[in-house]
């Protein structure tokens, strides 16, 4: 069992940002033994070995669930190159999370470097085009928002007769 856990008590939900939402089925199939590790590796990052101990511990735990929590790469790619409002208006992406707050944005900007702030993106239409920093912030909002919504969804799909799962 996982250290400090008792499979007869609360189930555990492990949220992994390593896996994108569109890889959930492969992850579920692996956890239930339907596909092999080799097949799962085809849809994972190169550092699968770093995550193997967690996945194997979750398999042994029994009353556990693993959630592919990150945004699909296709959406990340689009949001990193185009203004989010344009993608929303075009129906390409649906935003179900708030933008990050001003304090987080300021910290992100300081951390990533002021040099990015002045450069405009190539996908813009000239004047008023978002900076690379703003596009990077949109990607961070997408990643963070998608992971939060994935966790919330995992919690809300809990069976009524089970205790609320611990999310890791």
N, C-alpha and C positions, 0 to 999 in steps of 0.2 A: 504494500500500500504506500501511498504518498506519505512522507514524513509528517507525523502529527495528525493524520486523518484516519477516520474510521469509516469503512464502506457501508456500515449499517446506519450511519447518521446522514448528514447532509451530502447530497451529490456535489460533485465539483465540475465546474465549467472552466475550461482553459481556453483563453482567447489568444490566438496567435496572429501577430501582424505579418509574419513570414508568408502567410497564405492569403491570397486574394479571395473575395467573395465567389468568384467564378470557379474556384478550386474546392469549394465546400463538399461537393459530391465525392470527389476523389479522396478527400480527407476522411469523410464519413465512411466510405467504402474500406479504406485502410484500417480505420479504427475497429470496424466490425469484422475484419478478416477477409473481406471479399476480394481485395487486390493486394498485391505484394508491395514490399518496400520499393522495389525497382520501379514499379508503376507509379507510386506516389512521388518518387524522386523526379519523375518526368515533369511534374507540375509544381516543383518547389525550387526555392533558391539554392544556390550552390552550397550553402552552409547547412544542409539538411542534418549532417552529423551533429551539429550543435543542439539540434532540437530532438534528436532521437531519444535521449534519456527521458525527456518530458512526455513524449508520445507513448513510450513503452510503459512508463509509470502510470499514465492515464489508462492504458489498456488493462493493466493489472488491477487498478482501483475498482473497476467494474461499474460503479454508478457514476460515470463521468461522461462528459461531452466535450469535444474539441471544436472550437468555432474558428473558421477562416474569417478573419476580421477586417482585412484591408480592402481598400478600393481596387477595383479591377484596373490593371495596367493601362488598358485602352483609355479609360476616363482620366487617369492621372496624366497620361500623355497629352490628351486634348486640353485639360485644364492648365497644364504647364505652358501652353502655347497660345491660348486664346482667352480673351476676357470672359470671365464667368457669366456675366449678364448676357452676353451674346449666345453662349451655349445654352443657357436656361431659356431664353426667348426662342431659340431654334428647336427646343424640345430635345436636345442632345443629352442633357443632364438635368436631373431633378435634385434640388437642394432641400434636404430635410433637417438641416442643422444650422445653428446660428454662426455668423462670422466670429472669429476670435476677437477678444476684447483689446482695447487700446494698449493696456499694459503688456499683454503678451506680444502684440504686434511690435511695440517699441523694443522689447527684449529680443525678439526674433531679428529685427532689423540691425540692432547693435551686434548680435552674435554673428550674423551672416556677412556683415560688412557694408559700409556705406557706399562702396564702389558700385554695387549692384543697383542701388536706388536710382541713380541718374540714367542708366541705360534703359531705353524703351525696348519693347518686345518687337520681334520681326513680324508677328501676326497682327499687329495693330494697323490702324488706318492713318498713321501719321500723328497729327496733333491730338492730344488726349489719350494716346495709347498707353496702356498700363506699363509700368516699369518691370524689369525682370524680378525685382524684389516683390512687387505686388502679385505677379504670377506665381512666384514661389510661395507666397503667403496663401494664395488660393489653394495650392496643392496641399500645404500643411493643414488648412481648414478641411479639405476633402478627406485627407488621411485620418485626422483626428475625429472628425464628425462621423465618418463611416465606421471607425472602430468603436466609438461610443454607441452608435445605433446598433451595431452587431451585438454588443454586450447586452444592451437593453432588450433586443429581440430575443436573445438566448434566455434572459431572465423571464420574459413574458410568456415564453413557450413552456414554462415549467408545468408539470402535471399537478393538478389540484391536490392529489393525495401524497405528494412528496414535499419534504421540507425545501425551503428556498435554497438553491445551490449557492455554493461559494464560487466566486468568479476570480480567476487568477490570470 
